[in-house]
Amino acid sequence: MPADPDCEGSPVNNPPFARPAHTPYDGTSKPFTIGLKPLDLAEWIEPGADLEAQLDEKARLYAEIPEKVFVEEPDSRGAQAEALDLLVEHLPRRFPDIYRGEADVMLVGSSGRRMRLDADAAPLRTASLLIAEDLILMRRGDDGWRLAAGSLCFPSSWSLIEKFGKPLQDIHAPVPGFGPGTRSADIINRMFDGLQGQAVERYNWSIQAGSALYHPLSGQQRIDRATGRPTKFPDGDIDGRAFIRVERQTLRKLPISKDILFTIRIHMDPLKVLERHADRAALAESFAAQLEAMDEAQLDYKGLTSDRDRLAARLRAMAG
């Protein structure tokens, strides 16, 4: 057990960084908007070159801090099994070079990783160890859609334990414009109610110091030596420490239980990878503009109040 399991996890040795998988900061997905779009179910899950590294990190977290990365209501096992069944059917058919089913075992990747599908473990936990995505199960109740079960190994500055059992509007309370009583909260609840056969997706991004996937806190800021202000990047080492954390989120309603399965796929890219991108100028300019357009509450939520100007300046230098 780590001495302080609430702190950020260790960096993950991902494959060499190349072209980012997704660039929602290009203007196609604006921060602090709902931004749901129809999803082709063939593109539901994204294995990626970092699949093995992310599965290794999930296994480590389950071994060291299982109570922080998995929760479930006692009567959610049926819906969990439904989610696992969907994945077991989808993965070998869509990615036969990565997944092979043999009796009650799923073989994953080229390393000989074997996952038993008939074990006594919670089905959502088993499902989470097949894919890079985190899995959250939402269930309709009298107070709206609540978090009924979840495997969250790669949180983006939030705690699974704190959100467990809470309805959407309370889960989103810290997000500017999305808390209880807001128009966005009402719209999201109506969207969840109306979600039927059509799956949807959305994207979100943040900037963090380092490449840790397990990131339950916004990150403890230190004092910049030059300015005397709190910063994620002491000594101004933005190129060496700044990582873009992109969340690809999908929602689909389970056909039997009518619960909603929420997937979260994390992609980590160093900020400096944009310098090698073919669309460097447009991406960096759009990214800088999105940072500069955020108000104080939004910057505080993303932990970028002190670093926004330096990040925007670095991006504009890339652009120009």
C-alpha positions as CSV (number, residue, x, y, z in Angstrom):
1,M,0.0,0.0,0.0
2,P,1.5,3.4,-0.9
3,A,2.2,5.7,2.0
4,D,-0.3,8.2,0.7
5,P,-2.8,6.5,-1.6
6,D,-4.6,9.7,-2.3
7,C,-1.7,11.2,-4.1
8,E,-1.1,11.0,-7.8
9,G,-0.1,7.6,-9.1
10,S,3.2,6.7,-10.7
11,P,3.9,7.7,-14.3
12,V,3.1,4.9,-16.8
13,N,5.6,3.9,-19.4
14,N,3.5,4.4,-22.5
15,P,4.7,3.8,-26.1
16,P,6.6,6.6,-27.7
17,F,4.3,9.6,-28.2
18,A,3.3,10.2,-31.7
19,R,0.2,11.9,-33.2
20,P,-2.4,12.5,-30.5
21,A,-5.4,10.2,-30.8
22,H,-7.9,13.0,-30.2
23,T,-7.5,16.8,-30.2
24,P,-10.8,18.2,-28.7
25,Y,-8.9,21.5,-28.0
26,D,-9.0,22.1,-31.8
27,G,-12.4,23.8,-31.4
28,T,-14.6,20.8,-32.1
29,S,-15.4,20.3,-28.3
30,K,-15.6,23.4,-26.2
31,P,-14.9,23.2,-22.5
32,F,-17.8,23.3,-20.1
33,T,-20.4,22.3,-22.6
34,I,-22.4,19.0,-22.9
35,G,-21.2,18.3,-26.4
36,L,-22.8,14.9,-26.9
37,K,-22.6,13.4,-30.4
38,P,-23.9,10.2,-31.9
39,L,-21.5,7.2,-31.7
40,D,-21.1,4.4,-34.1
41,L,-21.0,1.3,-31.9
42,A,-18.2,-0.1,-34.0
43,E,-16.0,2.6,-32.5
44,W,-17.3,2.1,-28.9
45,I,-14.0,0.9,-27.4
46,E,-10.5,2.1,-28.2
47,P,-7.6,-0.3,-27.4
48,G,-4.7,1.7,-28.7
49,A,-0.9,1.2,-28.5
50,D,-1.0,2.0,-24.7
51,L,-3.5,-0.8,-23.9
52,E,-1.1,-3.2,-22.2
53,A,0.5,-0.4,-20.1
54,Q,-2.9,0.8,-19.0
55,L,-4.0,-2.7,-18.1
56,D,-0.8,-3.2,-16.1
57,E,-1.5,0.0,-14.2
58,K,-5.1,-1.1,-13.5
59,A,-3.8,-4.4,-12.1
60,R,-1.4,-2.5,-9.8
61,L,-4.1,-0.2,-8.5
62,Y,-6.5,-3.1,-7.8
63,A,-3.7,-4.8,-5.9
64,E,-2.8,-1.8,-3.8
65,I,-5.9,0.3,-3.4
66,P,-8.9,-1.7,-4.5
67,E,-11.3,0.1,-2.2
68,K,-10.5,3.4,-4.0
69,V,-11.0,2.2,-7.6
70,F,-14.1,0.0,-7.4
71,V,-17.5,0.5,-5.8
72,E,-20.9,-1.3,-6.3
73,E,-24.4,-1.4,-4.9
74,P,-25.4,-4.9,-3.9
75,D,-28.1,-5.2,-6.4
76,S,-26.1,-4.0,-9.4
77,R,-24.5,-7.3,-10.3
78,G,-27.1,-8.1,-13.0
79,A,-26.4,-4.9,-14.9
80,Q,-22.7,-5.4,-14.4
81,A,-22.9,-8.8,-16.0
82,E,-24.9,-7.2,-18.8
83,A,-22.1,-4.8,-19.5
84,L,-19.5,-7.6,-19.4
85,D,-21.5,-9.6,-21.8
86,L,-21.6,-6.7,-24.3
87,L,-17.8,-6.4,-24.1
88,V,-17.2,-10.1,-24.4
89,E,-19.3,-10.1,-27.6
90,H,-17.9,-6.9,-29.0
91,L,-14.2,-7.1,-28.4
92,P,-13.2,-10.3,-30.4
93,R,-15.5,-9.4,-33.2
94,R,-14.2,-5.9,-33.5
95,F,-10.5,-6.5,-32.6
96,P,-9.7,-10.1,-33.4
97,D,-6.0,-9.4,-33.5
98,I,-6.1,-8.3,-29.8
99,Y,-8.9,-10.3,-28.2
100,R,-9.6,-14.1,-28.4
101,G,-12.2,-15.9,-26.4
102,E,-11.5,-19.5,-25.2
103,A,-14.3,-21.1,-23.1
104,D,-14.5,-18.9,-20.0
105,V,-11.3,-17.1,-20.7
106,M,-10.5,-14.0,-22.7
107,L,-7.0,-13.7,-24.1
108,V,-5.8,-10.1,-24.4
109,G,-3.0,-8.6,-26.4
110,S,0.3,-10.2,-27.4
111,S,1.6,-10.8,-23.8
112,G,-0.6,-13.8,-23.1
113,R,-2.7,-11.9,-20.6
114,R,-5.6,-14.2,-19.5
115,M,-8.8,-13.0,-17.9
116,R,-11.3,-15.5,-16.4
117,L,-14.8,-14.5,-17.2
118,D,-16.6,-16.9,-14.8
119,A,-14.8,-15.8,-11.7
120,D,-16.5,-14.7,-8.5
121,A,-15.3,-11.1,-8.9
122,A,-17.8,-8.4,-9.7
123,P,-18.5,-8.5,-13.4
124,L,-17.7,-4.8,-13.9
125,R,-14.3,-5.3,-12.3
126,T,-13.6,-8.1,-14.7
127,A,-14.8,-6.0,-17.6
128,S,-12.5,-3.1,-16.6
129,L,-9.5,-5.4,-16.8
130,L,-10.2,-6.2,-20.4
131,I,-10.0,-2.6,-21.7
132,A,-8.3,0.7,-21.2
133,E,-11.6,2.4,-20.4
134,D,-12.9,3.0,-16.9
135,L,-16.5,1.9,-16.5
136,I,-19.3,3.7,-14.5
137,L,-22.8,2.3,-14.1
138,M,-25.6,4.9,-13.7
139,R,-29.0,3.9,-12.4
140,R,-32.3,5.8,-12.4
141,G,-33.8,6.6,-9.0
142,D,-36.2,9.1,-7.4
143,D,-33.6,11.8,-7.3
144,G,-32.3,11.2,-10.9
145,W,-29.5,9.1,-12.3
146,R,-27.0,8.0,-9.6
147,L,-23.6,6.3,-9.6
148,A,-24.5,2.7,-8.7
149,A,-21.2,0.9,-9.5
150,G,-17.9,1.8,-11.0
151,S,-14.4,0.9,-11.8
152,L,-12.4,4.1,-11.9
153,C,-8.7,3.5,-12.0
154,F,-7.8,6.7,-13.9
155,P,-9.8,9.5,-12.3
156,S,-9.4,13.0,-13.6
157,S,-9.3,15.0,-10.4
158,W,-12.3,13.3,-8.6
159,S,-12.9,10.6,-6.1
160,L,-15.0,7.5,-6.8
161,I,-15.8,7.0,-3.1
162,E,-17.0,10.6,-2.7
163,K,-19.3,10.3,-5.7
164,F,-20.7,6.8,-5.1
165,G,-24.4,6.7,-4.7
166,K,-24.9,10.4,-5.6
167,P,-27.1,11.7,-8.4
168,L,-25.7,13.4,-11.5
169,Q,-26.4,16.9,-10.4
170,D,-24.5,16.4,-7.1
171,I,-21.6,14.6,-8.9
172,H,-21.3,17.6,-11.1
173,A,-21.7,20.2,-8.3
174,P,-18.0,21.3,-8.5
175,V,-18.2,21.9,-12.2
176,P,-19.1,25.5,-13.0
177,G,-22.5,25.7,-14.6
178,F,-23.4,22.0,-14.0
179,G,-24.4,21.8,-10.4
180,P,-27.9,21.3,-8.8
181,G,-30.5,23.7,-10.2
182,T,-28.6,24.6,-13.3
183,R,-30.0,24.4,-16.8
184,S,-27.1,22.1,-17.8
185,A,-28.0,19.6,-15.0
186,D,-31.6,19.5,-16.1
187,I,-30.6,18.9,-19.8
188,I,-28.2,16.1,-18.8
189,N,-30.9,14.3,-16.8
190,R,-33.4,14.6,-19.7
191,M,-30.7,13.3,-22.1
192,F,-30.1,10.3,-19.8
193,D,-33.9,9.6,-19.7
194,G,-34.2,9.8,-23.4
195,L,-31.2,7.7,-24.3
196,Q,-32.3,4.5,-26.0
197,G,-30.5,2.5,-28.7
198,Q,-28.3,5.4,-29.9
199,A,-25.0,5.6,-28.1
200,V,-23.3,9.0,-27.7
201,E,-19.8,10.3,-27.0
202,R,-18.1,13.5,-25.9
203,Y,-14.6,14.7,-25.2
204,N,-13.0,16.7,-22.4
205,W,-9.4,17.9,-21.7
206,S,-7.3,19.1,-18.9
207,I,-3.6,19.8,-18.4
208,Q,-1.6,18.2,-15.6
209,A,1.9,18.0,-14.4
210,G,3.4,14.6,-15.2
211,S,1.8,11.6,-16.9
212,A,0.2,9.8,-14.0
213,L,-3.1,8.1,-14.9
214,Y,-4.3,7.7,-11.4
215,H,-5.0,11.4,-10.7
216,P,-7.7,11.7,-8.0
217,L,-6.6,15.2,-6.9
218,S,-6.2,18.3,-8.9
219,G,-2.5,18.2,-8.0
220,Q,-0.7,20.0,-5.3
221,Q,0.8,23.2,-6.6
222,R,4.1,24.5,-5.5
223,I,5.5,28.0,-5.4
224,D,7.2,29.3,-8.6
225,R,10.6,30.6,-7.8
226,A,10.4,33.5,-10.3
227,T,6.9,34.8,-9.6
228,G,6.2,33.6,-6.0
229,R,2.8,32.3,-7.1
230,P,1.4,28.7,-6.9
231,T,2.0,26.6,-10.0
232,K,1.9,23.1,-11.3
233,F,5.2,23.8,-13.1
234,P,7.8,25.1,-10.7
235,D,11.0,26.4,-12.4
236,G,8.8,27.0,-15.5
237,D,9.4,23.5,-16.9
238,I,6.3,23.4,-19.1
239,D,7.9,21.4,-21.9
240,G,9.2,18.8,-19.5
241,R,6.1,18.5,-17.2
242,A,2.9,19.6,-19.0
243,F,0.7,16.7,-20.2
244,I,-2.6,17.0,-22.1
245,R,-5.1,14.7,-20.5
246,V,-7.9,13.9,-23.0
247,E,-11.0,12.0,-21.9
248,R,-13.1,10.3,-24.4
249,Q,-16.5,9.5,-22.8
250,T,-19.3,7.3,-24.2
251,L,-22.8,6.6,-22.9
252,R,-25.1,3.7,-23.9
253,K,-28.2,2.4,-22.3
254,L,-28.1,-1.3,-21.4
255,P,-31.0,-3.0,-23.2
256,I,-32.2,-5.2,-20.3
257,S,-31.5,-3.3,-17.0
258,K,-32.0,0.1,-18.7
259,D,-29.0,1.3,-16.6
260,I,-26.5,3.5,-18.5
261,L,-22.9,2.4,-19.0
262,F,-20.5,5.4,-19.0
263,T,-17.0,4.7,-20.4
264,I,-14.0,6.9,-19.9
265,R,-10.9,6.5,-22.0
266,I,-7.8,8.5,-21.0
267,H,-5.2,9.6,-23.6
268,M,-2.0,11.2,-22.3
269,D,0.1,13.4,-24.6
270,P,3.0,15.7,-23.6
271,L,2.2,19.3,-24.5
272,K,5.3,19.5,-26.6
273,V,4.0,16.7,-28.9
274,L,2.0,19.4,-30.7
275,E,5.3,20.8,-32.1
276,R,5.6,17.8,-34.3
277,H,1.9,17.8,-35.4
278,A,1.1,18.6,-39.1
279,D,-1.6,21.0,-37.9
280,R,0.6,22.5,-35.2
281,A,-0.3,26.1,-35.8
282,A,-4.1,25.7,-35.9
283,L,-4.1,23.3,-32.9
284,A,-1.9,25.4,-30.7
285,E,-3.7,28.6,-31.6
286,S,-7.1,27.1,-30.8
287,F,-5.8,25.6,-27.6
288,A,-4.4,28.9,-26.5
289,A,-7.7,30.6,-27.3
290,Q,-9.7,28.1,-25.3
291,L,-7.5,28.7,-22.3
292,E,-7.7,32.5,-22.6
293,A,-11.5,32.3,-22.9
294,M,-12.0,30.6,-19.5
295,D,-13.4,32.6,-16.6
296,E,-12.0,32.5,-13.1
297,A,-14.3,29.7,-11.9
298,Q,-13.4,27.5,-14.9
299,L,-9.7,28.1,-14.4
300,D,-10.0,27.3,-10.7
301,Y,-11.8,24.0,-11.5
302,K,-9.1,22.9,-13.9
303,G,-6.3,24.1,-11.6
304,L,-5.0,26.5,-14.2
305,T,-5.5,29.9,-12.6
306,S,-1.8,30.5,-12.1
307,D,-0.4,28.8,-15.1
308,R,-2.9,29.8,-17.8
309,D,-0.9,32.7,-19.2
310,R,2.3,30.8,-19.4
311,L,0.7,27.8,-21.1
312,A,-1.1,30.1,-23.6
313,A,2.2,31.9,-24.3
314,R,3.9,28.6,-24.9
315,L,1.1,27.5,-27.3
316,R,1.2,30.7,-29.2
317,A,5.0,30.3,-29.6
318,M,4.3,26.8,-31.1
319,A,1.7,28.4,-33.4
320,G,3.9,31.2,-34.6
